[in-house]
Amino acid sequence: MLMTLIMQGLTPPPPPTEKVFGDRDISDWEWLCDNLYTDQAYQNRCRINTINRNKKIYNHCGGSRPFTKHMEAEEQVSIWYCLNLVAEFHY
């Protein structure tokens, strides 16, 4: 693993901490470094994904509530707003 990365002019990443990697074997980390992180197709896909993420206008930050629940809450606000307008102008 180390020789493959060094021959390609890359600095080998340090092994992950146990908190991140859990009870997996270090050979799994070596496989990721050897086969995935040095693969040109994977590198291209990562570069394209980075470009696409930077094009996003806003991040979806709705918390833990599902998107449908946000839509329902917005609908409720709109209904109350309309009812208040009707009450204000007609009563």
VEXMIZA-436848 format. One record per residue: residue in three letters; x, y, z of N, C-alpha, C in turn; chain; residue number from 1. Coordinates in steps of 0.02 Angstrom, whole numbers, plus 32768, in hexadecimal, padded with zeros to 4 digits. Layout:
<recs>
rec residu = ala	neast = X	nnorth = Y	nup = Z	caeast = X	canorth = Y	caup = Z	ceast = X	cnorth = Y	cup = Z	chaine = A	num = NUM
...
</recs>
This chain:
<recs>
rec residu = met	neast = 8029	nnorth = 7FC5	nup = 8000	caeast = 8000	canorth = 8000	caup = 8000	ceast = 802B	cnorth = 803E	cup = 8000	chaine = A	num = 1
rec residu = leu	neast = 8058	nnorth = 8043	nup = 802F	caeast = 8081	canorth = 807F	caup = 8034	ceast = 80AB	cnorth = 808A	cup = 7FF6	chaine = A	num = 2
rec residu = met	neast = 80C6	nnorth = 8054	nup = 7FDC	caeast = 80F0	canorth = 805B	caup = 7FA0	ceast = 80C7	cnorth = 8072	cup = 7F64	chaine = A	num = 3
rec residu = thr	neast = 808A	nnorth = 805A	nup = 7F5E	caeast = 805F	canorth = 806F	caup = 7F26	ceast = 8053	cnorth = 80B9	cup = 7F29	chaine = A	num = 4
rec residu = leu	neast = 8043	nnorth = 80D3	nup = 7F63	caeast = 8036	canorth = 811A	caup = 7F6A	ceast = 8076	cnorth = 8144	cup = 7F60	chaine = A	num = 5
rec residu = ile	neast = 80AD	nnorth = 812D	nup = 7F7C	caeast = 80EC	canorth = 8151	caup = 7F75	ceast = 8102	cnorth = 8153	cup = 7F2C	chaine = A	num = 6
rec residu = met	neast = 80F9	nnorth = 811B	nup = 7F08	caeast = 810C	canorth = 8119	caup = 7EC1	ceast = 80E1	cnorth = 8149	cup = 7E98	chaine = A	num = 7
rec residu = gln	neast = 80A4	nnorth = 8154	nup = 7EAC	caeast = 8078	canorth = 8183	caup = 7E88	ceast = 8081	cnorth = 81CA	cup = 7EA0	chaine = A	num = 8
rec residu = gly	neast = 80AF	nnorth = 81D6	nup = 7ECE	caeast = 80BC	canorth = 8219	caup = 7EE6	ceast = 8089	cnorth = 8232	cup = 7F18	chaine = A	num = 9
rec residu = leu	neast = 8064	nnorth = 8205	nup = 7F36	caeast = 8031	canorth = 8218	caup = 7F67	ceast = 8049	cnorth = 820A	cup = 7FAE	chaine = A	num = 10
rec residu = thr	neast = 8033	nnorth = 8232	nup = 7FDC	caeast = 8042	canorth = 8227	caup = 8022	ceast = 800D	cnorth = 81F8	cup = 803D	chaine = A	num = 11
rec residu = pro	neast = 8022	nnorth = 81C0	nup = 805B	caeast = 7FEF	canorth = 8192	caup = 8075	ceast = 7FCA	cnorth = 81B1	cup = 80AF	chaine = A	num = 12
rec residu = pro	neast = 7F88	nnorth = 81A9	nup = 80B0	caeast = 7F61	canorth = 81C5	caup = 80E8	ceast = 7F6E	cnorth = 819E	cup = 8127	chaine = A	num = 13
rec residu = pro	neast = 7F69	nnorth = 81BF	nup = 8160	caeast = 7F71	canorth = 819A	caup = 819F	ceast = 7F35	cnorth = 816C	cup = 81AA	chaine = A	num = 14
rec residu = pro	neast = 7F40	nnorth = 8135	nup = 81CD	caeast = 7F07	canorth = 8109	caup = 81DB	ceast = 7ED4	cnorth = 812E	cup = 8206	chaine = A	num = 15
rec residu = pro	neast = 7E94	nnorth = 811E	nup = 81FD	caeast = 7E60	canorth = 8141	caup = 8223	ceast = 7E62	cnorth = 812D	cup = 826D	chaine = A	num = 16
rec residu = thr	neast = 7E44	nnorth = 8158	nup = 8295	caeast = 7E40	canorth = 8148	caup = 82DC	ceast = 7E0D	cnorth = 8110	cup = 82E7	chaine = A	num = 17
rec residu = glu	neast = 7E10	nnorth = 80F2	nup = 8320	caeast = 7DE0	canorth = 80BD	caup = 832F	ceast = 7D99	cnorth = 80D7	cup = 8333	chaine = A	num = 18
rec residu = lys	neast = 7D92	nnorth = 8116	nup = 8348	caeast = 7D4F	canorth = 8134	caup = 834C	ceast = 7D2F	cnorth = 8137	cup = 8307	chaine = A	num = 19
rec residu = val	neast = 7D57	nnorth = 8145	nup = 82D4	caeast = 7D3D	canorth = 814A	caup = 8290	ceast = 7D38	cnorth = 8106	cup = 826F	chaine = A	num = 20
rec residu = phe	neast = 7D6A	nnorth = 80DD	nup = 8277	caeast = 7D6E	canorth = 809E	caup = 8252	ceast = 7D4F	cnorth = 8064	cup = 8278	chaine = A	num = 21
rec residu = gly	neast = 7D42	nnorth = 806D	nup = 82B8	caeast = 7D21	canorth = 8038	caup = 82DF	ceast = 7D4C	cnorth = 7FFA	cup = 82E7	chaine = A	num = 22
rec residu = asp	neast = 7D2C	nnorth = 7FC1	nup = 82E3	caeast = 7D50	canorth = 7F82	caup = 82EE	ceast = 7D67	cnorth = 7F62	cup = 82AC	chaine = A	num = 23
rec residu = arg	neast = 7D6A	nnorth = 7F88	nup = 8277	caeast = 7D81	canorth = 7F6D	caup = 8237	ceast = 7DCC	cnorth = 7F60	cup = 823A	chaine = A	num = 24
rec residu = asp	neast = 7DE2	nnorth = 7F33	nup = 8210	caeast = 7E28	canorth = 7F21	caup = 820D	ceast = 7E4F	cnorth = 7F55	cup = 81E4	chaine = A	num = 25
rec residu = ile	neast = 7E8D	nnorth = 7F5F	nup = 81F4	caeast = 7EB6	canorth = 7F90	caup = 81D1	ceast = 7EC0	cnorth = 7F7D	cup = 8187	chaine = A	num = 26
rec residu = ser	neast = 7EB8	nnorth = 7F3E	nup = 8177	caeast = 7EBF	canorth = 7F29	caup = 8131	ceast = 7E86	cnorth = 7F47	cup = 8106	chaine = A	num = 27
rec residu = asp	neast = 7E4D	nnorth = 7F55	nup = 8125	caeast = 7E17	canorth = 7F77	caup = 8100	ceast = 7E2D	cnorth = 7FBD	cup = 80ED	chaine = A	num = 28
rec residu = trp	neast = 7E4F	nnorth = 7FE0	nup = 811A	caeast = 7E68	canorth = 8023	caup = 810C	ceast = 7E9C	cnorth = 8020	cup = 80D4	chaine = A	num = 29
rec residu = glu	neast = 7EC8	nnorth = 7FEF	nup = 80D8	caeast = 7EFB	canorth = 7FE7	caup = 80A4	ceast = 7EDB	cnorth = 7FDA	cup = 8060	chaine = A	num = 30
rec residu = trp	neast = 7EA5	nnorth = 7FB2	nup = 8060	caeast = 7E83	canorth = 7FA4	caup = 8020	ceast = 7E65	cnorth = 7FE5	cup = 8004	chaine = A	num = 31
rec residu = leu	neast = 7E46	nnorth = 800D	nup = 802F	caeast = 7E2A	canorth = 804D	caup = 8018	ceast = 7E60	cnorth = 8078	cup = 7FF9	chaine = A	num = 32
rec residu = cys	neast = 7E99	nnorth = 807D	nup = 801A	caeast = 7ED0	canorth = 80A6	caup = 8000	ceast = 7EEB	cnorth = 808B	cup = 7FBE	chaine = A	num = 33
rec residu = asp	neast = 7EF3	nnorth = 8049	nup = 7FBA	caeast = 7F10	canorth = 802B	caup = 7F7E	ceast = 7EE0	cnorth = 802B	cup = 7F43	chaine = A	num = 34
rec residu = asn	neast = 7EA2	nnorth = 801A	nup = 7F4F	caeast = 7E74	canorth = 800E	caup = 7F17	ceast = 7E44	cnorth = 8047	cup = 7F09	chaine = A	num = 35
rec residu = leu	neast = 7E2D	nnorth = 806A	nup = 7F3A	caeast = 7DFB	canorth = 809D	caup = 7F2E	ceast = 7E19	cnorth = 80E2	cup = 7F29	chaine = A	num = 36
rec residu = tyr	neast = 7E3F	nnorth = 80F7	nup = 7F5A	caeast = 7E58	canorth = 813C	caup = 7F5C	ceast = 7E8B	cnorth = 814B	cup = 7F25	chaine = A	num = 37
rec residu = thr	neast = 7EAA	nnorth = 8117	nup = 7F09	caeast = 7EDB	canorth = 8122	caup = 7ED3	ceast = 7EBD	cnorth = 8116	cup = 7E8F	chaine = A	num = 38
rec residu = asp	neast = 7E7E	nnorth = 8102	nup = 7E8C	caeast = 7E5D	canorth = 80F4	caup = 7E4C	ceast = 7E4C	cnorth = 8136	cup = 7E28	chaine = A	num = 39
rec residu = gln	neast = 7E5F	nnorth = 813B	nup = 7DE8	caeast = 7E54	canorth = 8179	caup = 7DC3	ceast = 7E09	cnorth = 8187	cup = 7DB9	chaine = A	num = 40
rec residu = ala	neast = 7DE1	nnorth = 8154	nup = 7DAD	caeast = 7D99	canorth = 815E	caup = 7DA4	ceast = 7D7A	cnorth = 817A	cup = 7DE4	chaine = A	num = 41
rec residu = tyr	neast = 7D91	nnorth = 8161	nup = 7E1C	caeast = 7D77	canorth = 817A	caup = 7E5D	ceast = 7D8C	cnorth = 81C2	cup = 7E67	chaine = A	num = 42
rec residu = gln	neast = 7DCA	nnorth = 81D2	nup = 7E57	caeast = 7DE3	canorth = 8216	caup = 7E5E	ceast = 7DBC	cnorth = 8247	cup = 7E32	chaine = A	num = 43
rec residu = asn	neast = 7DAD	nnorth = 8231	nup = 7DF4	caeast = 7D85	canorth = 825B	caup = 7DC7	ceast = 7D3F	cnorth = 8267	cup = 7DE2	chaine = A	num = 44
rec residu = arg	neast = 7D20	nnorth = 8232	nup = 7DFC	caeast = 7CDD	canorth = 8238	caup = 7E18	ceast = 7CDD	cnorth = 8267	cup = 7E54	chaine = A	num = 45
rec residu = cys	neast = 7D11	nnorth = 8263	nup = 7E7E	caeast = 7D16	canorth = 8290	caup = 7EB8	ceast = 7D1D	cnorth = 82D8	cup = 7EA1	chaine = A	num = 46
rec residu = arg	neast = 7D46	nnorth = 82E4	nup = 7E6E	caeast = 7D50	canorth = 8328	caup = 7E55	ceast = 7D0E	cnorth = 8344	cup = 7E39	chaine = A	num = 47
rec residu = ile	neast = 7CEA	nnorth = 831C	nup = 7E13	caeast = 7CAA	canorth = 8331	caup = 7DF6	ceast = 7C77	cnorth = 833E	cup = 7E2D	chaine = A	num = 48
rec residu = asn	neast = 7C75	nnorth = 8314	nup = 7E60	caeast = 7C47	canorth = 831E	caup = 7E98	ceast = 7C56	cnorth = 835E	cup = 7EBE	chaine = A	num = 49
rec residu = thr	neast = 7C96	nnorth = 836D	nup = 7EC6	caeast = 7CAA	canorth = 83AC	caup = 7EE8	ceast = 7C92	cnorth = 83E8	cup = 7EC1	chaine = A	num = 50
rec residu = ile	neast = 7C9B	nnorth = 83E6	nup = 7E7F	caeast = 7C84	canorth = 841D	caup = 7E54	ceast = 7C39	cnorth = 8426	cup = 7E5A	chaine = A	num = 51
rec residu = asn	neast = 7C14	nnorth = 83EE	nup = 7E57	caeast = 7BCB	canorth = 83F1	caup = 7E5B	ceast = 7BB3	cnorth = 840A	cup = 7E9F	chaine = A	num = 52
rec residu = arg	neast = 7BD5	nnorth = 83F6	nup = 7ED5	caeast = 7BC1	canorth = 840F	caup = 7F17	ceast = 7BCB	cnorth = 845A	cup = 7F1D	chaine = A	num = 53
rec residu = asn	neast = 7BFF	nnorth = 8473	nup = 7EFD	caeast = 7C0C	canorth = 84BC	caup = 7EFF	ceast = 7BD9	cnorth = 84E3	cup = 7ED7	chaine = A	num = 54
rec residu = lys	neast = 7BB5	nnorth = 84C3	nup = 7EA9	caeast = 7B83	canorth = 84E5	caup = 7E81	ceast = 7B41	cnorth = 84EE	cup = 7EA6	chaine = A	num = 55
rec residu = lys	neast = 7B38	nnorth = 84CA	nup = 7EDD	caeast = 7AF9	canorth = 84CD	caup = 7F02	ceast = 7AEE	cnorth = 8513	cup = 7F1C	chaine = A	num = 56
rec residu = ile	neast = 7AB2	nnorth = 852B	nup = 7F16	caeast = 7AA1	canorth = 856E	caup = 7F2D	ceast = 7A99	cnorth = 856F	cup = 7F79	chaine = A	num = 57
rec residu = tyr	neast = 7A7C	nnorth = 853A	nup = 7F94	caeast = 7A71	canorth = 8537	caup = 7FDC	ceast = 7A77	cnorth = 84EF	cup = 7FF2	chaine = A	num = 58
rec residu = asn	neast = 7A85	nnorth = 84E6	nup = 8031	caeast = 7A87	canorth = 84A3	caup = 804E	ceast = 7A43	cnorth = 8493	cup = 806B	chaine = A	num = 59
rec residu = his	neast = 7A30	nnorth = 8454	nup = 8066	caeast = 79F2	canorth = 843F	caup = 8085	ceast = 79FF	cnorth = 8436	cup = 80CF	chaine = A	num = 60
rec residu = cys	neast = 79E1	nnorth = 8460	nup = 80F7	caeast = 79EE	canorth = 845D	caup = 813F	ceast = 79AC	cnorth = 845C	cup = 8164	chaine = A	num = 61
rec residu = gly	neast = 7985	nnorth = 8429	nup = 8158	caeast = 7944	canorth = 8425	caup = 8178	ceast = 7944	cnorth = 8400	cup = 81B9	chaine = A	num = 62
rec residu = gly	neast = 797D	nnorth = 83EF	nup = 81D2	caeast = 7980	canorth = 83CB	caup = 8210	ceast = 796B	cnorth = 8382	cup = 8207	chaine = A	num = 63
rec residu = ser	neast = 7951	nnorth = 8365	nup = 823C	caeast = 793F	canorth = 831F	caup = 8239	ceast = 78F9	cnorth = 8314	cup = 8220	chaine = A	num = 64
rec residu = arg	neast = 78D2	nnorth = 8349	nup = 8217	caeast = 788E	canorth = 8342	caup = 81FF	ceast = 788E	cnorth = 8333	cup = 81B4	chaine = A	num = 65
rec residu = pro	neast = 7868	nnorth = 8303	nup = 819C	caeast = 7866	canorth = 82F3	caup = 8155	ceast = 784C	cnorth = 832F	cup = 812C	chaine = A	num = 66
rec residu = phe	neast = 785E	nnorth = 8330	nup = 80ED	caeast = 784C	canorth = 8367	caup = 80C1	ceast = 7800	cnorth = 836F	cup = 80BC	chaine = A	num = 67
rec residu = thr	neast = 77DB	nnorth = 8336	nup = 80BC	caeast = 7792	canorth = 833A	caup = 80B7	ceast = 7774	cnorth = 835D	cup = 80F4	chaine = A	num = 68
rec residu = lys	neast = 7792	nnorth = 8354	nup = 812E	caeast = 777A	canorth = 8376	caup = 816B	ceast = 7786	cnorth = 83C1	cup = 8165	chaine = A	num = 69
rec residu = his	neast = 77BE	nnorth = 83D5	nup = 8147	caeast = 77CB	canorth = 841C	caup = 813C	ceast = 7796	cnorth = 843A	cup = 810D	chaine = A	num = 70
rec residu = met	neast = 7784	nnorth = 8414	nup = 80DA	caeast = 7752	canorth = 842C	caup = 80AA	ceast = 770E	cnorth = 8433	cup = 80CD	chaine = A	num = 71
rec residu = glu	neast = 76FC	nnorth = 8402	nup = 80F7	caeast = 76BD	canorth = 8406	caup = 811B	ceast = 76BC	cnorth = 8442	cup = 814A	chaine = A	num = 72
rec residu = ala	neast = 76F3	nnorth = 844F	nup = 816B	caeast = 76F7	canorth = 8489	caup = 8199	ceast = 76F0	cnorth = 84CA	cup = 8172	chaine = A	num = 73
rec residu = glu	neast = 770F	nnorth = 84CE	nup = 8138	caeast = 770A	canorth = 850A	caup = 810E	ceast = 76C2	cnorth = 8513	cup = 80F6	chaine = A	num = 74
rec residu = glu	neast = 76A2	nnorth = 84DC	nup = 80E6	caeast = 765D	canorth = 84DF	caup = 80D0	ceast = 7630	cnorth = 84F9	cup = 8107	chaine = A	num = 75
rec residu = gln	neast = 763C	nnorth = 84E3	nup = 8145	caeast = 7614	canorth = 84FA	caup = 817E	ceast = 761E	cnorth = 8545	cup = 8189	chaine = A	num = 76
rec residu = val	neast = 765C	nnorth = 855C	nup = 8182	caeast = 7669	canorth = 85A3	caup = 818A	ceast = 7643	cnorth = 85CB	cup = 8155	chaine = A	num = 77
rec residu = ser	neast = 7643	nnorth = 85B2	nup = 8117	caeast = 7621	canorth = 85D4	caup = 80E1	ceast = 75D6	cnorth = 85D7	cup = 80ED	chaine = A	num = 78
rec residu = ile	neast = 75B9	nnorth = 85A1	nup = 8106	caeast = 7571	canorth = 85A0	caup = 8114	ceast = 7560	cnorth = 85D3	cup = 814A	chaine = A	num = 79
rec residu = trp	neast = 7587	nnorth = 85D5	nup = 817F	caeast = 757A	canorth = 8605	caup = 81B5	ceast = 7583	cnorth = 864C	cup = 819D	chaine = A	num = 80
rec residu = tyr	neast = 75B3	nnorth = 8657	nup = 8172	caeast = 75BE	canorth = 869A	caup = 8157	ceast = 7582	cnorth = 86B0	cup = 812E	chaine = A	num = 81
rec residu = cys	neast = 7567	nnorth = 8684	nup = 8105	caeast = 752C	canorth = 8694	caup = 80DC	ceast = 74F0	cnorth = 86A0	cup = 8108	chaine = A	num = 82
rec residu = leu	neast = 74E6	nnorth = 8677	nup = 813B	caeast = 74AE	canorth = 8680	caup = 8168	ceast = 74B2	cnorth = 86C3	cup = 818E	chaine = A	num = 83
rec residu = asn	neast = 74EE	nnorth = 86D5	nup = 81A2	caeast = 74F7	canorth = 8716	caup = 81C4	ceast = 74E8	cnorth = 8750	cup = 8196	chaine = A	num = 84
rec residu = leu	neast = 74FB	nnorth = 874A	nup = 8157	caeast = 74EC	canorth = 877F	caup = 8127	ceast = 74A1	cnorth = 8787	cup = 811C	chaine = A	num = 85
rec residu = val	neast = 747F	nnorth = 874E	nup = 8115	caeast = 7437	canorth = 874F	caup = 810C	ceast = 7416	cnorth = 876E	cup = 8149	chaine = A	num = 86
rec residu = ala	neast = 742B	nnorth = 8759	nup = 8184	caeast = 740E	canorth = 8774	caup = 81C2	ceast = 741C	cnorth = 87BE	cup = 81C9	chaine = A	num = 87
rec residu = glu	neast = 7456	nnorth = 87D4	nup = 81B4	caeast = 7468	canorth = 881B	caup = 81BC	ceast = 7440	cnorth = 8847	cup = 818E	chaine = A	num = 88
rec residu = phe	neast = 7433	nnorth = 8831	nup = 8152	caeast = 7412	canorth = 885C	caup = 8121	ceast = 73C6	cnorth = 8853	cup = 811E	chaine = A	num = 89
rec residu = his	neast = 73AC	nnorth = 881C	nup = 8139	caeast = 7364	canorth = 8810	caup = 8133	ceast = 733F	cnorth = 8814	cup = 8176	chaine = A	num = 90
rec residu = tyr	neast = 7361	nnorth = 881C	nup = 81AD	caeast = 733D	canorth = 881F	caup = 81ED	ceast = 734E	cnorth = 885E	cup = 8212	chaine = A	num = 91
</recs>
